Amino acid sequence: MKPAWDTLMKEYEGHKTALVGDVDCTAAGKPLCDSNGVQGFPTIKHGDPSNLEDYKGGRDLDALQKFAKENLKPVCSPANIELCDEAQKAEIEKFKAMPSDELDKAIAEKEKEAAAAEAHFKAETDKLQKKYQELQKNKESILEAVTKSGLGMMKAVKAAPVKCLVKTPDNCSDKEKAFIEKMKAKSAEDVAKQVARLEKMKGDSMKAELKAWLMQRLAILKQL
């Protein structure tokens, strides 16, 4: 954000009615930052110097330039009363008519409300962060326990094809059973030739279903 802000400051350098600047809140500018409720860095404020508001727009150069063009101009204030509507003028007159000590008291009360809102927000977000950490730790503990309980092996067993056993062919498909009967009628030499032929073919490129059938036949032949 700093390069974009530096560019914007340069563009408004020497402007007649608008000021774009930066303040070091860790040094000489700390009192100003504290009086305007700056909590984190960088914070962007805008508006009348005595009544600054939080900026909530984008922080790239285009967004900052657009906002500055549309908003950095004189606004309603006691110093620019001609820019105020009737309701704003009435409010200014009301506050001007208040004794100084009453005005100070009203300002202090409003600042106290704002500080309480900030404190409540921080306390609640701290609770949420703590709860998040607890939930994260609990989730990781459960996932670790699930992994150790054999889930991976369960999935591997489920995914593995049921092996066709020649001695107990109950789990064999009809196609496998037919192949078993066919090869049982062959000599040991013929079976060995078939094994050699299929082993040689394993590295050949072929469709998945053909490769699967080749491997099924090999598994059966090696049991004969």
Buried (B, 14 or more C-beta within 10 A) or exposed (E): EEEBBEEBEEBBEEEEEBEBEEBEBEEEBEEBBEEBBBEEEEBBBBBBEEEBEEBEEEEEBEEBBEBBEEBBEEBBBEEEEEEBEEEBBEEBEEEEEEEEEEEEEEEEEEEEEEEEEEEEEEEEEEEEEEEEEEEEEEEEEEEEEEEEEEEEEEEEEEEEEEEBBBEEBEEBEEEBBEBBEEBEEBEEEEBEEBBEEBEEEEEEEEEEEEBEBBEBBBBBBEEB
